[in-house]
Amino acid sequence: MKWSLSLLLSASLCMHAASVRIIQTNSAGDDVSLIDPATNKVVGTIKGIEVNHGAAAAPDGSKFYISNESRSTLEIVDAKTLKIIKSVPLTAHPNNISISKDGKRVYVAIVRAPGYVDVIDTASQERVKTIPIKGGVHNTYVTPDGQWVVAGSIPGKTITVINQKTEEIAWVMEMDLGIRPMAFTTNADGSTKWILVQLSDFNGFAVVDFATHKELQRITLPELPAGKAKYMFGGNESHGMAVTPDQKTLVVNSRLNSSVYLYSLPDLKLQASIEVGKSPDWVTLTPDGKMAYVACAAADSVSVVDIAAKREVAKIHVGQVPKRNSTAILP
């Protein structure tokens, strides 16, 4: 049987889409939803993790890692069975997490004062190091080039940059407001160019030059349309952002406006405002950067935004108060 080129392409695209999962934590429940972006359906549920917060996936798709606020543990989940295979005790109460590009380390934000980044070795499945940070840590990130781990503190008002290889602090930048979610742009060689930083009590974001550790500018999100009331549920006015893989678009959540804003890069010009569910809290992108999955905490749903079309194309019901999410590529 001969296949036409269009059929082969269609089959290839379907296989690629089916290998992706959106891991959606549900902060007021004890379950984590897995969304298939090929169908925009919940296709799996990880159960038994109460007050789940951050999520990350092994690069080979074999395991998921979920921070557990109720037990102060990192839960290691088998990606096939969706069962917890190990609970790793943490220094204290965790928030968000990130994973190294080689999958050998998970970096857990410890939000309880005085603040730490716990380092989990994924081979031994044990905590192997604790890095002290000024102030409780809200989020950790690994930069796109994999060279740096970046920790943000709300009470400490600091961005702490850690050398991923040595796991030693390289530099610290103090700001005037608490550090909320971050995103990163890159130079032509793949190195980090900017840190885009959302700040406490600020409806917008700051642009920080990675090389000089200096703030370049601060962007305020647009005012709400006439007649539309501000809406707040949960934390900061603007919470959650992502940069597309082609480095051309920044996606920014606005809790106040229940909307997502698209900015062009590197000129940071506003391109679109897209209304989504109530209280957008976090956003993750498909690997091709075409779709944004926006966790809407007050709607118990995830809004799917087509970035090129600049519109919401689906709403997916998930668990209670969905917040952090991430993208996983399965085998």
KEPASE-810709 format. One record per residue (C-alpha): x, y, z; residue in three letters. Coordinates in steps of 0.1 Angstrom, whole numbers. Example, Ala and Ser with C-alpha at 12.3 -4.5 7.8 and 13.67 -1.06 7.14 Angstrom:
KEPASE-810709
ATOM:123:-45:78:Ala
ATOM:137:-11:71:Ser
END
This chain:
KEPASE-810709
ATOM:0:0:0:Met
ATOM:14:34:-10:Lys
ATOM:10:64:11:Trp
ATOM:6:99:-3:Ser
ATOM:29:126:9:Leu
ATOM:0:144:26:Ser
ATOM:-10:112:45:Leu
ATOM:26:106:56:Leu
ATOM:29:142:68:Leu
ATOM:-5:139:86:Ser
ATOM:6:107:103:Ala
ATOM:39:122:113:Ser
ATOM:22:153:128:Leu
ATOM:-3:131:147:Cys
ATOM:25:110:161:Met
ATOM:44:141:171:His
ATOM:14:157:188:Ala
ATOM:5:125:206:Ala
ATOM:40:124:222:Ser
ATOM:34:157:240:Val
ATOM:17:161:274:Arg
ATOM:8:192:293:Ile
ATOM:13:185:330:Ile
ATOM:-13:206:349:Gln
ATOM:-11:208:387:Thr
ATOM:-43:215:406:Asn
ATOM:-33:234:438:Ser
ATOM:-65:230:458:Ala
ATOM:-68:192:451:Gly
ATOM:-48:161:453:Asp
ATOM:-46:153:416:Asp
ATOM:-25:164:386:Val
ATOM:-41:165:351:Ser
ATOM:-23:153:319:Leu
ATOM:-36:170:287:Ile
ATOM:-30:157:252:Asp
ATOM:-26:188:230:Pro
ATOM:-35:167:199:Ala
ATOM:-70:164:213:Thr
ATOM:-72:190:240:Asn
ATOM:-85:163:263:Lys
ATOM:-74:152:298:Val
ATOM:-59:117:291:Val
ATOM:-45:109:325:Gly
ATOM:-45:118:362:Thr
ATOM:-18:115:388:Ile
ATOM:-35:110:422:Lys
ATOM:-25:113:458:Gly
ATOM:-4:145:457:Ile
ATOM:-23:170:479:Glu
ATOM:-15:207:473:Val
ATOM:7:199:443:Asn
ATOM:27:229:431:His
ATOM:55:226:405:Gly
ATOM:59:200:378:Ala
ATOM:87:189:355:Ala
ATOM:94:159:332:Ala
ATOM:125:139:326:Ala
ATOM:139:146:291:Pro
ATOM:134:110:281:Asp
ATOM:97:111:292:Gly
ATOM:101:83:317:Ser
ATOM:93:102:349:Lys
ATOM:74:132:361:Phe
ATOM:84:153:392:Tyr
ATOM:58:170:413:Ile
ATOM:64:192:444:Ser
ATOM:41:183:473:Asn
ATOM:33:212:496:Glu
ATOM:13:191:521:Ser
ATOM:42:167:529:Arg
ATOM:72:189:519:Ser
ATOM:84:162:494:Thr
ATOM:93:158:458:Leu
ATOM:71:131:443:Glu
ATOM:87:110:415:Ile
ATOM:60:95:392:Val
ATOM:63:68:366:Asp
ATOM:51:83:334:Ala
ATOM:36:51:321:Lys
ATOM:17:39:352:Thr
ATOM:12:74:367:Leu
ATOM:20:60:401:Lys
ATOM:43:76:427:Ile
ATOM:75:55:429:Ile
ATOM:95:77:454:Lys
ATOM:88:106:478:Ser
ATOM:120:126:484:Val
ATOM:120:146:517:Pro
ATOM:128:182:512:Leu
ATOM:144:208:535:Thr
ATOM:111:225:540:Ala
ATOM:79:237:523:His
ATOM:84:238:485:Pro
ATOM:70:258:456:Asn
ATOM:80:255:420:Asn
ATOM:106:232:404:Ile
ATOM:128:229:373:Ser
ATOM:150:202:358:Ile
ATOM:184:203:342:Ser
ATOM:187:197:304:Lys
ATOM:203:163:309:Asp
ATOM:177:153:334:Gly
ATOM:202:145:361:Lys
ATOM:191:172:386:Arg
ATOM:158:186:398:Val
ATOM:159:221:415:Tyr
ATOM:132:227:441:Val
ATOM:123:261:453:Ala
ATOM:120:261:491:Ile
ATOM:97:289:500:Val
ATOM:99:287:538:Arg
ATOM:124:312:553:Ala
ATOM:153:315:552:Pro
ATOM:150:301:517:Gly
ATOM:169:274:498:Tyr
ATOM:171:256:465:Val
ATOM:171:218:471:Asp
ATOM:191:198:446:Val
ATOM:177:163:438:Ile
ATOM:198:137:420:Asp
ATOM:175:118:397:Thr
ATOM:197:87:396:Ala
ATOM:199:81:433:Ser
ATOM:165:99:439:Gln
ATOM:179:117:469:Glu
ATOM:184:153:480:Arg
ATOM:222:158:475:Val
ATOM:226:195:481:Lys
ATOM:208:225:496:Thr
ATOM:218:259:484:Ile
ATOM:210:288:508:Pro
ATOM:192:318:491:Ile
ATOM:183:352:505:Lys
ATOM:146:349:512:Gly
ATOM:121:321:505:Gly
ATOM:123:309:469:Val
ATOM:91:310:448:His
ATOM:104:297:415:Asn
ATOM:134:280:399:Thr
ATOM:143:279:362:Tyr
ATOM:170:264:341:Val
ATOM:180:288:313:Thr
ATOM:175:277:277:Pro
ATOM:212:269:272:Asp
ATOM:212:247:304:Gly
ATOM:241:266:319:Gln
ATOM:224:284:347:Trp
ATOM:197:278:374:Val
ATOM:178:309:383:Val
ATOM:160:313:416:Ala
ATOM:135:341:424:Gly
ATOM:126:352:459:Ser
ATOM:95:373:468:Ile
ATOM:105:384:504:Pro
ATOM:142:386:495:Gly
ATOM:135:406:463:Lys
ATOM:164:388:447:Thr
ATOM:173:370:415:Ile
ATOM:200:344:423:Thr
ATOM:219:328:394:Val
ATOM:236:295:401:Ile
ATOM:262:278:379:Asn
ATOM:245:245:369:Gln
ATOM:277:225:366:Lys
ATOM:292:236:400:Thr
ATOM:259:243:417:Glu
ATOM:275:274:433:Glu
ATOM:260:309:433:Ile
ATOM:274:330:404:Ala
ATOM:257:363:411:Trp
ATOM:227:379:429:Val
ATOM:206:409:418:Met
ATOM:184:428:442:Glu
ATOM:153:445:430:Met
ATOM:128:469:446:Asp
ATOM:99:444:444:Leu
ATOM:95:406:450:Gly
ATOM:104:383:422:Ile
ATOM:75:364:406:Arg
ATOM:76:343:374:Pro
ATOM:104:347:349:Met
ATOM:111:339:312:Ala
ATOM:143:341:292:Phe
ATOM:154:353:257:Thr
ATOM:186:342:241:Thr
ATOM:214:356:220:Asn
ATOM:223:342:185:Ala
ATOM:247:316:201:Asp
ATOM:220:304:225:Gly
ATOM:233:321:256:Ser
ATOM:210:340:278:Thr
ATOM:202:376:267:Lys
ATOM:174:388:290:Trp
ATOM:156:377:321:Ile
ATOM:120:389:318:Leu
ATOM:107:393:354:Val
ATOM:72:397:368:Gln
ATOM:72:416:401:Leu
ATOM:50:417:432:Ser
ATOM:22:443:431:Asp
ATOM:31:453:395:Phe
ATOM:9:446:365:Asn
ATOM:37:441:340:Gly
ATOM:73:429:339:Phe
ATOM:109:441:340:Ala
ATOM:136:434:315:Val
ATOM:170:425:330:Val
ATOM:202:422:310:Asp
ATOM:218:389:319:Phe
ATOM:254:400:311:Ala
ATOM:254:432:331:Thr
ATOM:228:423:357:His
ATOM:211:456:351:Lys
ATOM:174:464:346:Glu
ATOM:169:479:311:Leu
ATOM:132:488:312:Gln
ATOM:99:481:329:Arg
ATOM:67:473:308:Ile
ATOM:33:480:322:Thr
ATOM:5:459:308:Leu
ATOM:-24:478:292:Pro
ATOM:-53:493:312:Glu
ATOM:-85:473:312:Leu
ATOM:-111:481:286:Pro
ATOM:-137:507:295:Ala
ATOM:-165:491:316:Gly
ATOM:-145:460:325:Lys
ATOM:-139:455:362:Ala
ATOM:-106:442:376:Lys
ATOM:-106:407:388:Tyr
ATOM:-82:392:414:Met
ATOM:-80:357:427:Phe
ATOM:-49:344:443:Gly
ATOM:-15:361:440:Gly
ATOM:0:388:418:Asn
ATOM:-17:410:392:Glu
ATOM:4:395:364:Ser
ATOM:16:359:369:His
ATOM:30:336:343:Gly
ATOM:49:342:311:Met
ATOM:67:323:283:Ala
ATOM:89:329:253:Val
ATOM:82:310:221:Thr
ATOM:111:288:208:Pro
ATOM:117:310:178:Asp
ATOM:123:339:202:Gln
ATOM:97:361:184:Lys
ATOM:68:362:209:Thr
ATOM:64:368:246:Leu
ATOM:32:354:262:Val
ATOM:22:373:294:Val
ATOM:-7:365:317:Asn
ATOM:-29:393:333:Ser
ATOM:-49:382:363:Arg
ATOM:-65:416:365:Leu
ATOM:-79:414:330:Asn
ATOM:-84:376:328:Ser
ATOM:-64:379:296:Ser
ATOM:-32:369:279:Val
ATOM:-10:395:261:Tyr
ATOM:13:388:232:Leu
ATOM:44:410:227:Tyr
ATOM:68:408:198:Ser
ATOM:105:402:205:Leu
ATOM:129:418:207:Pro
ATOM:111:451:204:Asp
ATOM:85:443:230:Leu
ATOM:56:458:210:Lys
ATOM:21:447:221:Leu
ATOM:5:425:194:Gln
ATOM:-27:412:209:Ala
ATOM:-49:409:240:Ser
ATOM:-68:376:243:Ile
ATOM:-94:370:269:Glu
ATOM:-92:336:287:Val
ATOM:-106:321:319:Gly
ATOM:-106:338:352:Lys
ATOM:-73:344:370:Ser
ATOM:-47:331:345:Pro
ATOM:-18:319:367:Asp
ATOM:7:301:346:Trp
ATOM:14:293:309:Val
ATOM:34:266:291:Thr
ATOM:39:262:253:Leu
ATOM:38:233:230:Thr
ATOM:74:224:217:Pro
ATOM:67:241:183:Asp
ATOM:56:273:201:Gly
ATOM:23:274:183:Lys
ATOM:-1:269:212:Met
ATOM:-1:283:247:Ala
ATOM:-18:264:276:Tyr
ATOM:-29:289:302:Val
ATOM:-39:277:337:Ala
ATOM:-69:297:349:Cys
ATOM:-70:292:386:Ala
ATOM:-105:307:393:Ala
ATOM:-121:288:364:Ala
ATOM:-108:253:371:Asp
ATOM:-98:252:334:Ser
ATOM:-70:255:310:Val
ATOM:-74:279:281:Ser
ATOM:-57:270:248:Val
ATOM:-44:300:228:Val
ATOM:-34:298:192:Asp
ATOM:-5:322:191:Ile
ATOM:-5:329:154:Ala
ATOM:-43:333:152:Ala
ATOM:-42:354:184:Lys
ATOM:-73:337:199:Arg
ATOM:-85:312:224:Glu
ATOM:-94:279:206:Val
ATOM:-104:256:235:Ala
ATOM:-111:254:272:Lys
ATOM:-102:222:291:Ile
ATOM:-118:214:324:His
ATOM:-92:202:349:Val
ATOM:-90:199:388:Gly
ATOM:-94:225:415:Gln
ATOM:-75:258:412:Val
ATOM:-50:249:385:Pro
ATOM:-18:269:387:Lys
ATOM:17:258:376:Arg
ATOM:20:237:344:Asn
ATOM:48:224:321:Ser
ATOM:53:206:289:Thr
ATOM:65:170:286:Ala
ATOM:77:150:256:Ile
ATOM:71:113:259:Leu
ATOM:90:85:242:Pro
END
